[in-house]
Amino acid sequence: MMETGVAESFRNGIVLITGSTGFLGKILSEKLLRSCPVKNIVLLVRSKKDLSASQRVAKIFKQTLFDRIRHEKPDFMKSIKIIEGNLEESSMGLSLNDLAWMIENVNFIFHCAATIKFNEPLELASKINIQGTENLLALASKMKNLKGFVHVSTAYSHCPRKEIKEEYYKVPVTVTELKNMLVDNVPTSKIIEDWPNTYTFTKAVTENMILTNGNRLPISIFRPSIIGCTHSEPEPGWLENMNGPTGLVTAAVVGFLRTAPNIGSKITDIIPADYTVNALISVMWDTVNRQKRSNGGNEVPKIYNYVSCVESSLTWGRFIREMHGQYYLAPPLQSMWYAFYIFYTNFTVGSILRFFLHRIPGAFMDLALIIRGKSPKMLKMYAKTENMVDLLYDFSTRQWKFDNKNTRQLWLSLSKDDRNMFQFSLKSFDWKSYIQSYYYGIRTHILHEDISNIENAISKNKRLLRLHQLCVVLVIYLVFQLCWIFIKYLF
């Protein structure tokens, strides 16, 4: 059968996106609205705190991420339909009218919603990641005009394995067994076994639930690795949260994080957010075409690993060095100390370094805050940061052998025009310029600093360097004196 281009496959289509208020969901919405002739983008959003679903969406679309589409398509909001709902609830919390409308009209589903907290309690992670997907699958099976469904998982869903191919792997429990174990209060450690956290475990269980789902759908599973900032679309270096490497880099360049595990020689698997969205949209195109070729027959859901290590590997050491290189050129003005960090390979050594480089300075800063009549916060911030480092430890100190044959074949199947519009191949990727964009993205979108303050920031950083050097000299002097006293005491 003739296959239309990627963008054309969405013409006059109605696209449902879950997780549209999250990082990936926002970039996906923007790209679809800007590059594909969709009829409507349906955003399933729940009310939160004092904001309704509509108010939350209105607030999101004021972000700089949507500046480009505001310029190119000023009336883009007319293509957005907001439906209030909650994936975790029965019938997803939808009104009867909204439920009927979705069954009748939705053509494509991008399921991006999930809790990505590594330390989320298993019961809550299961409710969001597994039950939420189960509820959405039930609704999708009723849709009269559904052409494709793409579930966003993670490349690390089966991280206990050393090699992860684009295939299904068994998990210790089924969804039903997991529900029963949670009711019986079975300890989380006994349930998840070799998985390091509840996030990756529930993603693995969800994948198997999709495979065994009785209602066969035109569905694919998309497994991205570590999603970084955007490469170029809609702007270079766009990001909005402190998840993963972003949080650690931010903490390091402001002089807050001063010690971390030695991960320099390990390969990281960062992928640009806009490339990830382009791959995700292309997977939907392939899903729809596979369904056409099978004439509506039931197929085993296809899996796509989207990783960088196969075609363009990057080590943590290079990532850190080049980030630090940008720091010298444009340090943050709000730096609390000159950026330096000591790497450790031994946990005991790490604990000692944390005590001297984090806890003691944190205690002094908290004391200063108390004297000034303010609430202490530094020790709490250090505890939170160290916990984040520990949660990421498995994913920064281990390496996996990934297979991404399906993803590479997908890229080769695209036309020249589609490759230009939906670029996602990482072959010969320019990491140097990307890391530069990443650094300035952190400076702009996380630290909210303007380029105009760089000259003042450099001047401040020179003063911090002199103070840092003075402290190093004092520490060396004190250590020397202590050693001399100790030697005199012994002899």
Protein Blocks (a to p, Z undefined) as FASTA:
>chain_A
ZZddfklmmgoiacddehklpmklmmmmmmmmmmpccfbdcdddddehjbcfklmmmmmm
mpmklmmmmmmmmmlmmmpccddddfkbghhlpafklmmmmmmmmmbdcdfbccfbfklc
fklmmmmmmmmmmmmmmmmmmpmkbfbdcddddfklmmmpmbdcdbddddfbdfklmmmm
mmnopafklmnmmafbfklmmmmmmmmmmmmpmbacdddddddfdddddfkbcbehiafb
fehjllmmmmmmnomamcdcdfklpccdddcfklmmmmmmmmmmmmmmmmmmnnopacdd
ddddddfklmoccdfklmmmmmmmmmmmmccfklcbdcdddddfbfklmmmmmmmmmmmm
mmmmmmmmmmnopacfklmmmmmmmmmmmmmmmmmmpccdddfklmmmmmmmpcfklmmm
mgcbfghiafklmmmmmmmmmmmmmnopafklmmmmmmmmmmmmmmmmmmmmmmmmmmmm
mmmmmmmmmZZ
